[in-house]
Amino acid sequence: MLDPADWKAFREQSHQILDQTLDYLQDVRDRATWTAVPKEVRDRLQSPFPIEASDFGEVYREFARDILPYNSGNIHPRFFGWVQGTGTPAGAIAELLAAAMNSNCGGRDHGAIYVERQVIDWFKELFEFPKSACGLLVTGTSMANLIAVLVARTKALGPAVREQGLQAQTQRLVGYASASTHGCVRKAFENAGLGGESLRVLPVDKTHRVDPNAIADAIQHDRAAGLRPFLIIGNAGSVDIGAIDRLDELADLAERERLWLHIDGAFGALTMLSKKLRPALRGIERADSLAFDLHKWLHVPYDAGCVLVRDEELHRSTFSTEGPYITRMDRGLAAGAPWFADFGPDLSRGFRALKVWFAIKQHGAKRLAESIERNCAQARYLQSLIEADPRFELMAPVSLNIVCLRYLATNLDAAQLDRFNDDLVIALQESGAAVTSSTTIAERRAIRVCIVNHRTEDRDFDLLLQTLGELAVQLERGR
Ligand SMILES: *Cc1c(COP(=O)(O)O)cnc(C)c1O
C-alpha cells in the first residue's frame, strides 16, 4: 500500500538521489561551513499537516531546497564547534542499509542483535573489560551516563528501589565529580531522582583535573554528616578542555571506599585505540561503568553512544521487565534472552549497531587511531600558531584535541573583552568560513576549538586565525 506503485521509476529516482548525495559530500569543502536558515524557508517549514499524497520526487526536491543546505555544518572540514563528529559517506550508506532492514533491536533472535553483541564485545576488548561485562548502544553519552547512575543506584540500594522509589530512603545518596564534568551528569542525578544537589562538584587544578584526596575528604565529611556516598565520576577527556582525570587513583579510591566508579569518556575514551595516547587512560579498565560516544571521534552518523557495565546482573536488574506480550521463548524469533530492552529504558530500539560495525570493520583500529592522533597533532599546531601571534592568547593547556583561546582586543575591560570574544565567535559562524564555539575558562570567555574532524587539514587552522583576525578588526572598527 505504501510501497512504490512503479518500482522502476522509484529506482531511477533513488539512484539519482544517491548520486546527488554523494556529490554533496564530495564537495563539502567548497561550501560555507554554516548557513542560517532564511525566513522564507522557516516559514515553509511551518505548514499544516499534509492530507493528500505527494510525489516522492516532489518531496525530495523540497528537502534539497529547504533542508539539505542548512545542516549544522559538522560535516565541513572547518567545523570546530562543540564536540561533534564529522560522519562518513560509508556511514550514510550503513544507515540506509539499517533502515532497509528496519530491525527492532529491543530483543528477539535476529541478525541485528548479533551485530550489536559483536560491537559491544569489541568495546569490552578495547577497554579491557571482562568478557562477563555487558553493554548497550544508546543515543549518546547523556543517556549512557544516566543508565550508569541508575545501575550505581541499584548497587547502593538494591533492585527494590524500583518498587519503593527514593521516598523510602532515610539516607541521602551522594556522588562526586569535578567541576569540569559535563552538565549531563548533573541532569542524570536529577532524572534518577537523586537531586542535582547530591552531586558534589569538586574544584580542579590548573590541568583541569580533580584531586582524588579532595574527593576522599568530601566522602569522610559526608559520611560524618550521615549521608551515603555511592558514586565517583571521572573524566576521560573533559568537555571543556579534554582533561583526563587520574583514573588509576580514582579507581584506588573507589575500591578503598567501596564506591562505584563511573567514567565519562564521551570522546576521550576513544584514544584507547591509539598506542601513543592510551597510557594516559590507565585505570579506565577498572571502572564499574563507562560511557562513550561513537558519533564523536568514531565518526559514526548521529546518534550513537555506548554504556559498558562490569556487572551484567546488576545492570539487568535495574531495567528488566516482563509482560505477556513480550514473553521470551527458548526457540523461534522470541528467543535470544536477555534482550537489549532488559538493559535500558527503551523497548523498541533501532539498528544503531550496523553503522558502528561498518565503521570499525571498514577503517580498523589503526586508521581510526591515526585520525584521532592527527586531530591531537592539529591541536598542538594551532597552539603553536597562537603562541607565535600576539593578537591571540591561549586560555587553557592543550591536553588532547581542544584549544581555548581569545582575541586580545585593546582598550577593553574584562567584561567588554568577554563580550568581544563571544561576538567574534558569532561573526565567524555567520561568515560561513568556519565554526567554533564559546566557553568560560577561569571566569573569562574563550573561543573554543574542538578538533573532532577527519576532514580538517593543517591549512584550515591558518585560515581560521586569519579570518578571526580580520573579523576582529571589523568588529573593533564597528565599535
Ligand atoms: C558530548 C559529551 C557528553 C554528552 O554526550 P552526548 O552524546 O551529547 O549525549 C558528555 N560528556 C562529555 C565529556 C562530552 O564531551
The ligand as an SDF file (V2000), in Angstrom:
LIG
                    3D

 15 15  0  0  0  0  0  0  0  0999 V2000
   29.4880   15.2700   24.3870 C   0  0  0  0  0  0  0  0  0  0  0  0
   29.7360   14.9260   25.7980 C   0  0  0  0  0  0  0  0  0  0  0  0
   28.7230   14.4390   26.6190 C   0  0  0  0  0  0  0  0  0  0  0  0
   27.2970   14.3310   26.1370 C   0  0  0  0  0  0  0  0  0  0  0  0
   27.2320   13.3510   25.1530 O   0  0  0  0  0  0  0  0  0  0  0  0
   26.0100   13.3430   24.1070 P   0  0  0  0  0  0  0  0  0  0  0  0
   26.4260   12.3120   23.1240 O   0  0  0  0  0  0  0  0  0  0  0  0
   25.9490   14.7220   23.5260 O   0  0  0  0  0  0  0  0  0  0  0  0
   24.7940   12.9960   24.8560 O   0  0  0  0  0  0  0  0  0  0  0  0
   29.0470   14.0640   27.9010 C   0  0  0  0  0  0  0  0  0  0  0  0
   30.3020   14.1720   28.3670 N   0  0  0  0  0  0  0  0  0  0  0  0
   31.3030   14.6600   27.6000 C   0  0  0  0  0  0  0  0  0  0  0  0
   32.6790   14.7320   28.1760 C   0  0  0  0  0  0  0  0  0  0  0  0
   31.0560   15.0570   26.3010 C   0  0  0  0  0  0  0  0  0  0  0  0
   32.0480   15.5440   25.5320 O   0  0  0  0  0  0  0  0  0  0  0  0
  1  2  1  0
  2  3  1  0
  2 14  2  0
  3  4  1  0
  3 10  2  0
  4  5  1  0
  5  6  1  0
  6  7  2  0
  6  8  1  0
  6  9  1  0
 10 11  1  0
 11 12  2  0
 12 13  1  0
 12 14  1  0
 14 15  1  0
M  END
$$$$
